[in-house]
């Protein structure tokens, strides 16, 4: 995806969907009943309008899928898949986390899904904004744009000469673990004399 975007001059952005598993609804037989914590009940008793009754069970039924349950990931994947299909995207038959939308014979949008993080490449800024507006109808999202992006442990660097990726932060953390905090980051001059911290 990034190699194609680098070759065609496409732009990359990261879309992060907030509270992914809370967007799903658990099946009735999979819903969890949660009782009110004792400290919360003590706080409620201090409210003027609250009438406490020892015989009443104060609980709520969680309608959302819980992140720790077995079905939560599958339900979330079905929800985000249906949203992307509504936008006109086609899922790859081999890699089910990869989607493509063809605008015409040459330009296309590509998307890689990693739980609630979407790495998207677009031919134009207008297409990127169109997708973001569509996703806002269904989810609360945050967007990363710019020359340096972070996606699932990768640093993606966009320049006029193309796109490069690295794992500089992981390398720095590993070196810090073995050699202490005396390691310094340095600036590296890449293509076209663009400076990046490594």
LUMPA-560106 format. One record per residue: residue number from 1; x, y, z of N, C-alpha, C in turn. Coordinates in nm, 2 decimals. Example, Ala and Ser with C-alpha at 12.3 -4.5 7.8 and 13.67 -1.06 7.14 Angstrom:
2
{node 1 {1.32 -0.57 0.78} {1.23 -0.45 0.78} {1.32 -0.33 0.78}}
{node 2 {1.28 -0.22 0.71} {1.37 -0.11 0.71} {1.29 0.00 0.79}}
//
This chain:
198
{node 1 {0.08 -0.12 0.00} {0.00 0.00 0.00} {0.09 0.13 0.00}}
{node 2 {0.18 0.13 0.09} {0.27 0.25 0.10} {0.36 0.26 -0.02}}
{node 3 {0.41 0.14 -0.07} {0.49 0.14 -0.19} {0.41 0.20 -0.31}}
{node 4 {0.29 0.16 -0.32} {0.20 0.21 -0.43} {0.18 0.36 -0.41}}
{node 5 {0.15 0.41 -0.29} {0.13 0.55 -0.26} {0.26 0.63 -0.29}}
{node 6 {0.37 0.57 -0.26} {0.50 0.64 -0.28} {0.52 0.66 -0.43}}
{node 7 {0.49 0.55 -0.51} {0.51 0.55 -0.65} {0.42 0.65 -0.73}}
{node 8 {0.29 0.66 -0.68} {0.19 0.74 -0.75} {0.17 0.88 -0.69}}
{node 9 {0.24 0.91 -0.58} {0.23 1.04 -0.52} {0.11 1.06 -0.43}}
{node 10 {0.05 0.95 -0.39} {-0.07 0.96 -0.30} {-0.03 1.00 -0.16}}
{node 11 {-0.13 1.05 -0.09} {-0.10 1.10 0.05} {-0.15 0.99 0.15}}
{node 12 {-0.09 0.98 0.26} {-0.13 0.89 0.36} {-0.17 0.96 0.49}}
{node 13 {-0.28 0.91 0.55} {-0.33 0.96 0.68} {-0.36 0.84 0.77}}
{node 14 {-0.37 0.87 0.90} {-0.41 0.76 0.99} {-0.54 0.81 1.05}}
{node 15 {-0.64 0.72 1.05} {-0.77 0.75 1.12} {-0.78 0.66 1.24}}
{node 16 {-0.80 0.71 1.35} {-0.81 0.63 1.48} {-0.96 0.64 1.52}}
{node 17 {-1.02 0.53 1.54} {-1.16 0.53 1.58} {-1.16 0.52 1.73}}
{node 18 {-1.23 0.61 1.80} {-1.23 0.61 1.95} {-1.33 0.51 2.00}}
{node 19 {-1.29 0.45 2.11} {-1.38 0.35 2.19} {-1.44 0.25 2.09}}
{node 20 {-1.35 0.18 2.02} {-1.40 0.08 1.92} {-1.50 -0.02 1.97}}
{node 21 {-1.47 -0.09 2.08} {-1.56 -0.20 2.12} {-1.69 -0.14 2.18}}
{node 22 {-1.69 -0.02 2.23} {-1.81 0.04 2.28} {-1.91 0.08 2.17}}
{node 23 {-1.87 0.07 2.05} {-1.96 0.10 1.94} {-2.04 -0.02 1.90}}
{node 24 {-2.01 -0.13 1.95} {-2.08 -0.25 1.91} {-2.19 -0.29 2.02}}
{node 25 {-2.29 -0.37 1.98} {-2.39 -0.41 2.07} {-2.38 -0.56 2.09}}
{node 26 {-2.37 -0.61 2.21} {-2.36 -0.75 2.24} {-2.50 -0.82 2.22}}
{node 27 {-2.50 -0.94 2.18} {-2.62 -1.02 2.17} {-2.68 -1.03 2.31}}
{node 28 {-2.82 -1.04 2.32} {-2.88 -1.05 2.45} {-2.83 -1.16 2.54}}
{node 29 {-2.79 -1.27 2.49} {-2.74 -1.38 2.58} {-2.59 -1.36 2.61}}
{node 30 {-2.53 -1.25 2.56} {-2.39 -1.23 2.59} {-2.37 -1.10 2.67}}
{node 31 {-2.48 -1.04 2.71} {-2.47 -0.91 2.79} {-2.43 -0.94 2.93}}
{node 32 {-2.36 -0.85 2.99} {-2.31 -0.86 3.12} {-2.38 -0.77 3.22}}
{node 33 {-2.42 -0.83 3.34} {-2.49 -0.75 3.44} {-2.38 -0.70 3.54}}
{node 34 {-2.37 -0.57 3.56} {-2.27 -0.51 3.65} {-2.34 -0.45 3.77}}
{node 35 {-2.30 -0.49 3.89} {-2.36 -0.43 4.01} {-2.29 -0.30 4.04}}
{node 36 {-2.36 -0.22 4.11} {-2.31 -0.09 4.15} {-2.20 -0.10 4.26}}
{node 37 {-2.08 -0.05 4.24} {-1.97 -0.06 4.34} {-2.01 0.00 4.47}}
{node 38 {-1.97 -0.05 4.58} {-2.00 0.00 4.72} {-1.97 0.15 4.74}}
{node 39 {-1.85 0.19 4.69} {-1.82 0.33 4.71} {-1.91 0.42 4.63}}
{node 40 {-1.95 0.38 4.51} {-2.04 0.46 4.43} {-2.18 0.47 4.50}}
{node 41 {-2.22 0.36 4.57} {-2.35 0.36 4.64} {-2.34 0.46 4.76}}
{node 42 {-2.22 0.46 4.83} {-2.20 0.56 4.94} {-2.21 0.70 4.89}}
{node 43 {-2.16 0.72 4.77} {-2.16 0.86 4.71} {-2.31 0.89 4.67}}
{node 44 {-2.38 0.80 4.62} {-2.52 0.82 4.58} {-2.61 0.85 4.70}}
{node 45 {-2.58 0.79 4.82} {-2.66 0.81 4.94} {-2.65 0.96 4.98}}
{node 46 {-2.54 1.02 4.95} {-2.52 1.16 4.99} {-2.60 1.26 4.90}}
{node 47 {-2.65 1.21 4.79} {-2.74 1.30 4.71} {-2.87 1.32 4.77}}
{node 48 {-2.92 1.44 4.76} {-3.05 1.48 4.83} {-3.17 1.40 4.78}}
{node 49 {-3.18 1.38 4.65} {-3.30 1.31 4.60} {-3.29 1.16 4.59}}
{node 50 {-3.18 1.10 4.64} {-3.16 0.96 4.63} {-3.23 0.89 4.75}}
{node 51 {-3.32 0.80 4.72} {-3.39 0.72 4.83} {-3.33 0.58 4.82}}
{node 52 {-3.25 0.55 4.92} {-3.18 0.42 4.92} {-3.27 0.31 4.98}}
{node 53 {-3.28 0.20 4.91} {-3.36 0.09 4.96} {-3.28 -0.04 4.96}}
{node 54 {-3.26 -0.10 5.08} {-3.17 -0.22 5.10} {-3.22 -0.34 5.01}}
{node 55 {-3.35 -0.35 4.98} {-3.40 -0.46 4.91} {-3.38 -0.44 4.75}}
{node 56 {-3.35 -0.32 4.71} {-3.33 -0.30 4.57} {-3.19 -0.33 4.52}}
{node 57 {-3.18 -0.40 4.41} {-3.05 -0.43 4.35} {-3.02 -0.32 4.25}}
{node 58 {-2.91 -0.25 4.28} {-2.87 -0.14 4.19} {-2.77 -0.20 4.09}}
{node 59 {-2.81 -0.22 3.97} {-2.72 -0.27 3.87} {-2.76 -0.22 3.73}}
{node 60 {-2.68 -0.24 3.63} {-2.71 -0.20 3.50} {-2.66 -0.32 3.40}}
{node 61 {-2.73 -0.33 3.29} {-2.69 -0.43 3.19} {-2.61 -0.36 3.09}}
{node 62 {-2.49 -0.42 3.06} {-2.40 -0.36 2.96} {-2.44 -0.40 2.82}}
{node 63 {-2.49 -0.31 2.74} {-2.54 -0.34 2.61} {-2.42 -0.36 2.51}}
{node 64 {-2.31 -0.29 2.54} {-2.20 -0.30 2.45} {-2.12 -0.42 2.47}}
{node 65 {-2.04 -0.46 2.37} {-1.95 -0.57 2.38} {-1.83 -0.53 2.46}}
{node 66 {-1.78 -0.62 2.55} {-1.67 -0.59 2.63} {-1.54 -0.63 2.56}}
{node 67 {-1.43 -0.55 2.58} {-1.31 -0.58 2.51} {-1.26 -0.72 2.55}}
{node 68 {-1.28 -0.77 2.67} {-1.23 -0.89 2.71} {-1.31 -1.01 2.67}}
{node 69 {-1.43 -0.99 2.62} {-1.51 -1.11 2.58} {-1.47 -1.17 2.45}}
{node 70 {-1.51 -1.29 2.43} {-1.47 -1.37 2.31} {-1.52 -1.31 2.18}}
{node 71 {-1.65 -1.25 2.18} {-1.71 -1.21 2.06} {-1.68 -1.06 2.02}}
{node 72 {-1.62 -0.99 2.12} {-1.61 -0.84 2.10} {-1.53 -0.81 1.97}}
{node 73 {-1.42 -0.87 1.94} {-1.34 -0.85 1.82} {-1.41 -0.88 1.70}}
{node 74 {-1.49 -0.99 1.69} {-1.56 -1.03 1.58} {-1.67 -0.93 1.55}}
{node 75 {-1.74 -0.88 1.66} {-1.85 -0.79 1.64} {-1.80 -0.65 1.59}}
{node 76 {-1.69 -0.61 1.64} {-1.63 -0.49 1.60} {-1.59 -0.49 1.45}}
{node 77 {-1.53 -0.61 1.41} {-1.48 -0.62 1.27} {-1.60 -0.62 1.18}}
{node 78 {-1.71 -0.68 1.22} {-1.83 -0.68 1.13} {-1.89 -0.54 1.12}}
{node 79 {-1.88 -0.46 1.23} {-1.94 -0.32 1.22} {-1.85 -0.23 1.13}}
{node 80 {-1.72 -0.24 1.15} {-1.63 -0.15 1.07} {-1.63 -0.20 0.92}}
{node 81 {-1.64 -0.33 0.90} {-1.65 -0.38 0.76} {-1.78 -0.33 0.69}}
{node 82 {-1.89 -0.33 0.76} {-2.02 -0.29 0.70} {-2.01 -0.14 0.67}}
{node 83 {-1.94 -0.06 0.75} {-1.93 0.09 0.73} {-1.84 0.11 0.61}}
{node 84 {-1.73 0.04 0.59} {-1.64 0.05 0.48} {-1.71 0.01 0.35}}
{node 85 {-1.79 -0.09 0.35} {-1.86 -0.14 0.23} {-1.96 -0.03 0.19}}
{node 86 {-2.03 0.03 0.29} {-2.12 0.14 0.25} {-2.05 0.25 0.18}}
{node 87 {-1.93 0.27 0.21} {-1.85 0.38 0.15} {-1.81 0.34 0.01}}
{node 88 {-1.83 0.21 -0.03} {-1.79 0.16 -0.16} {-1.66 0.09 -0.17}}
{node 89 {-1.61 0.05 -0.06} {-1.48 -0.02 -0.06} {-1.50 -0.17 -0.08}}
{node 90 {-1.40 -0.23 -0.14} {-1.40 -0.38 -0.16} {-1.29 -0.44 -0.07}}
{node 91 {-1.33 -0.55 0.00} {-1.23 -0.62 0.09} {-1.15 -0.71 0.01}}
{node 92 {-1.02 -0.72 0.04} {-0.93 -0.81 -0.03} {-0.97 -0.96 0.01}}
{node 93 {-0.97 -1.05 -0.08} {-1.01 -1.18 -0.06} {-0.90 -1.26 0.02}}
{node 94 {-0.78 -1.21 0.01} {-0.67 -1.28 0.08} {-0.64 -1.22 0.22}}
{node 95 {-0.63 -1.09 0.23} {-0.60 -1.02 0.35} {-0.73 -0.94 0.39}}
{node 96 {-0.80 -0.99 0.49} {-0.93 -0.93 0.52} {-0.92 -0.80 0.59}}
{node 97 {-0.80 -0.75 0.62} {-0.78 -0.62 0.68} {-0.74 -0.52 0.58}}
{node 98 {-0.75 -0.55 0.45} {-0.71 -0.46 0.34} {-0.83 -0.43 0.25}}
{node 99 {-0.85 -0.30 0.22} {-0.97 -0.26 0.14} {-0.92 -0.16 0.03}}
{node 100 {-0.99 -0.17 -0.08} {-0.96 -0.08 -0.19} {-1.09 -0.02 -0.25}}
{node 101 {-1.08 0.11 -0.29} {-1.19 0.17 -0.36} {-1.14 0.23 -0.48}}
{node 102 {-1.19 0.19 -0.60} {-1.15 0.24 -0.73} {-1.23 0.36 -0.77}}
{node 103 {-1.17 0.48 -0.79} {-1.24 0.60 -0.83} {-1.25 0.60 -0.98}}
{node 104 {-1.15 0.56 -1.06} {-1.16 0.55 -1.20} {-1.05 0.44 -1.24}}
{node 105 {-1.02 0.43 -1.36} {-0.92 0.33 -1.40} {-0.79 0.34 -1.34}}
{node 106 {-0.75 0.46 -1.30} {-0.61 0.48 -1.25} {-0.60 0.51 -1.10}}
{node 107 {-0.69 0.59 -1.05} {-0.67 0.63 -0.91} {-0.75 0.54 -0.82}}
{node 108 {-0.70 0.52 -0.70} {-0.77 0.43 -0.60} {-0.73 0.47 -0.46}}
{node 109 {-0.83 0.45 -0.37} {-0.80 0.46 -0.23} {-0.77 0.33 -0.17}}
{node 110 {-0.67 0.32 -0.08} {-0.64 0.19 -0.02} {-0.64 0.21 0.14}}
{node 111 {-0.68 0.11 0.21} {-0.70 0.12 0.35} {-0.65 -0.01 0.42}}
{node 112 {-0.57 0.00 0.52} {-0.53 -0.11 0.60} {-0.59 -0.10 0.74}}
{node 113 {-0.66 -0.20 0.79} {-0.73 -0.20 0.91} {-0.65 -0.27 1.02}}
{node 114 {-0.62 -0.21 1.13} {-0.55 -0.27 1.25} {-0.64 -0.24 1.37}}
{node 115 {-0.73 -0.33 1.40} {-0.83 -0.31 1.51} {-0.91 -0.18 1.49}}
{node 116 {-0.86 -0.07 1.55} {-0.94 0.06 1.54} {-0.85 0.16 1.47}}
{node 117 {-0.74 0.13 1.42} {-0.65 0.22 1.35} {-0.66 0.19 1.20}}
{node 118 {-0.68 0.29 1.12} {-0.69 0.28 0.97} {-0.58 0.36 0.91}}
{node 119 {-0.49 0.29 0.83} {-0.39 0.35 0.75} {-0.45 0.37 0.61}}
{node 120 {-0.47 0.49 0.57} {-0.54 0.52 0.44} {-0.45 0.60 0.35}}
{node 121 {-0.46 0.56 0.22} {-0.39 0.64 0.12} {-0.49 0.69 0.01}}
{node 122 {-0.48 0.81 -0.02} {-0.57 0.88 -0.11} {-0.50 0.95 -0.23}}
{node 123 {-0.56 0.96 -0.34} {-0.50 1.03 -0.46} {-0.50 1.18 -0.43}}
{node 124 {-0.60 1.24 -0.36} {-0.61 1.38 -0.33} {-0.66 1.41 -0.19}}
{node 125 {-0.64 1.53 -0.15} {-0.69 1.57 -0.01} {-0.84 1.57 -0.01}}
{node 126 {-0.90 1.61 -0.12} {-1.05 1.61 -0.12} {-1.11 1.47 -0.10}}
{node 127 {-1.05 1.37 -0.15} {-1.09 1.23 -0.13} {-1.07 1.19 0.01}}
{node 128 {-0.96 1.23 0.07} {-0.94 1.20 0.21} {-1.04 1.27 0.30}}
{node 129 {-1.08 1.39 0.28} {-1.18 1.46 0.36} {-1.31 1.40 0.34}}
{node 130 {-1.34 1.36 0.22} {-1.47 1.29 0.19} {-1.48 1.16 0.28}}
{node 131 {-1.38 1.08 0.28} {-1.38 0.96 0.36} {-1.39 0.99 0.51}}
{node 132 {-1.32 1.09 0.56} {-1.33 1.13 0.70} {-1.47 1.18 0.74}}
{node 133 {-1.53 1.26 0.66} {-1.66 1.30 0.68} {-1.76 1.19 0.69}}
{node 134 {-1.74 1.09 0.60} {-1.83 0.97 0.60} {-1.81 0.89 0.73}}
{node 135 {-1.69 0.87 0.78} {-1.66 0.80 0.90} {-1.72 0.87 1.02}}
{node 136 {-1.72 1.00 1.02} {-1.77 1.08 1.14} {-1.92 1.06 1.16}}
{node 137 {-1.99 1.01 1.05} {-2.13 0.98 1.07} {-2.16 0.86 1.16}}
{node 138 {-2.06 0.77 1.17} {-2.07 0.65 1.24} {-1.99 0.64 1.37}}
{node 139 {-1.87 0.71 1.37} {-1.78 0.69 1.48} {-1.72 0.83 1.52}}
{node 140 {-1.67 0.83 1.64} {-1.59 0.95 1.68} {-1.44 0.91 1.64}}
{node 141 {-1.38 1.00 1.56} {-1.25 0.97 1.51} {-1.15 1.08 1.54}}
{node 142 {-1.02 1.04 1.54} {-0.92 1.14 1.53} {-0.83 1.11 1.41}}
{node 143 {-0.77 1.21 1.36} {-0.69 1.20 1.23} {-0.55 1.25 1.25}}
{node 144 {-0.45 1.17 1.20} {-0.31 1.21 1.19} {-0.29 1.25 1.04}}
{node 145 {-0.24 1.37 1.02} {-0.19 1.41 0.89} {-0.05 1.47 0.90}}
{node 146 {0.01 1.48 0.79} {0.14 1.55 0.80} {0.26 1.47 0.74}}
{node 147 {0.38 1.52 0.76} {0.50 1.45 0.70} {0.53 1.32 0.78}}
{node 148 {0.51 1.32 0.91} {0.55 1.21 1.00} {0.42 1.16 1.07}}
{node 149 {0.39 1.03 1.04} {0.28 0.96 1.10} {0.32 0.84 1.18}}
{node 150 {0.25 0.80 1.28} {0.28 0.68 1.36} {0.16 0.58 1.35}}
{node 151 {0.19 0.46 1.31} {0.09 0.36 1.29} {0.14 0.22 1.33}}
{node 152 {0.09 0.16 1.43} {0.12 0.03 1.49} {0.27 0.01 1.50}}
{node 153 {0.33 0.10 1.57} {0.48 0.09 1.59} {0.57 0.14 1.48}}
{node 154 {0.51 0.17 1.37} {0.59 0.22 1.25} {0.58 0.37 1.25}}
{node 155 {0.70 0.43 1.20} {0.70 0.58 1.18} {0.70 0.59 1.02}}
{node 156 {0.60 0.66 0.97} {0.58 0.68 0.83} {0.62 0.82 0.79}}
{node 157 {0.72 0.84 0.71} {0.77 0.97 0.67} {0.74 1.00 0.53}}
{node 158 {0.66 1.11 0.50} {0.62 1.15 0.37} {0.71 1.27 0.32}}
{node 159 {0.77 1.25 0.21} {0.85 1.37 0.15} {0.81 1.38 0.01}}
{node 160 {0.86 1.48 -0.06} {0.84 1.50 -0.20} {0.90 1.39 -0.28}}
{node 161 {0.99 1.32 -0.23} {1.06 1.21 -0.30} {1.00 1.07 -0.28}}
{node 162 {0.90 1.07 -0.19} {0.83 0.94 -0.17} {0.81 0.92 -0.02}}
{node 163 {0.77 0.79 0.02} {0.74 0.76 0.15} {0.84 0.65 0.21}}
{node 164 {0.89 0.67 0.33} {0.97 0.57 0.39} {0.91 0.54 0.53}}
{node 165 {0.95 0.42 0.57} {0.90 0.37 0.71} {1.02 0.32 0.79}}
{node 166 {1.01 0.34 0.92} {1.11 0.29 1.01} {1.05 0.25 1.14}}
{node 167 {1.13 0.19 1.23} {1.09 0.16 1.37} {1.19 0.22 1.46}}
{node 168 {1.22 0.34 1.44} {1.32 0.41 1.53} {1.29 0.41 1.67}}
{node 169 {1.16 0.43 1.71} {1.13 0.43 1.85} {1.15 0.30 1.92}}
{node 170 {1.12 0.19 1.85} {1.14 0.05 1.91} {1.29 0.03 1.93}}
{node 171 {1.37 0.07 1.83} {1.52 0.05 1.84} {1.57 0.13 1.95}}
{node 172 {1.53 0.26 1.97} {1.57 0.34 2.08} {1.54 0.28 2.21}}
{node 173 {1.41 0.23 2.22} {1.37 0.17 2.35} {1.45 0.05 2.38}}
{node 174 {1.48 -0.03 2.28} {1.56 -0.16 2.30} {1.70 -0.12 2.35}}
{node 175 {1.76 -0.02 2.28} {1.90 0.02 2.32} {1.90 0.08 2.46}}
{node 176 {1.80 0.16 2.49} {1.79 0.22 2.62} {1.78 0.11 2.73}}
{node 177 {1.71 0.00 2.70} {1.70 -0.11 2.80} {1.83 -0.17 2.83}}
{node 178 {1.92 -0.19 2.73} {2.04 -0.26 2.75} {2.16 -0.16 2.78}}
{node 179 {2.15 -0.04 2.74} {2.27 0.05 2.75} {2.24 0.17 2.84}}
{node 180 {2.11 0.18 2.89} {2.08 0.29 2.98} {2.03 0.41 2.90}}
{node 181 {2.02 0.52 2.97} {1.97 0.64 2.92} {2.07 0.74 2.86}}
{node 182 {2.19 0.69 2.84} {2.30 0.78 2.79} {2.30 0.78 2.63}}
{node 183 {2.20 0.71 2.57} {2.20 0.71 2.42} {2.13 0.84 2.38}}
{node 184 {2.18 0.90 2.27} {2.12 1.02 2.22} {2.07 1.00 2.08}}
{node 185 {1.96 1.07 2.05} {1.90 1.06 1.92} {1.98 1.16 1.83}}
{node 186 {2.00 1.13 1.71} {2.07 1.22 1.62} {1.98 1.25 1.49}}
{node 187 {2.01 1.36 1.43} {1.94 1.39 1.31} {2.01 1.33 1.19}}
{node 188 {1.93 1.28 1.10} {1.98 1.21 0.98} {1.93 1.29 0.86}}
{node 189 {2.02 1.32 0.77} {1.98 1.39 0.64} {1.95 1.28 0.54}}
{node 190 {1.82 1.28 0.50} {1.78 1.18 0.40} {1.78 1.25 0.26}}
{node 191 {1.70 1.19 0.18} {1.68 1.24 0.04} {1.64 1.39 0.04}}
{node 192 {1.70 1.47 -0.05} {1.66 1.61 -0.06} {1.69 1.69 0.06}}
{node 193 {1.79 1.64 0.14} {1.84 1.71 0.26} {1.73 1.73 0.37}}
{node 194 {1.63 1.64 0.37} {1.53 1.65 0.48} {1.58 1.59 0.60}}
{node 195 {1.58 1.66 0.72} {1.63 1.61 0.84} {1.52 1.54 0.92}}
{node 196 {1.55 1.42 0.97} {1.46 1.35 1.06} {1.54 1.30 1.18}}
{node 197 {1.47 1.29 1.29} {1.54 1.25 1.42} {1.53 1.09 1.42}}
{node 198 {1.65 1.03 1.44} {1.65 0.89 1.46} {1.73 0.85 1.58}}
//
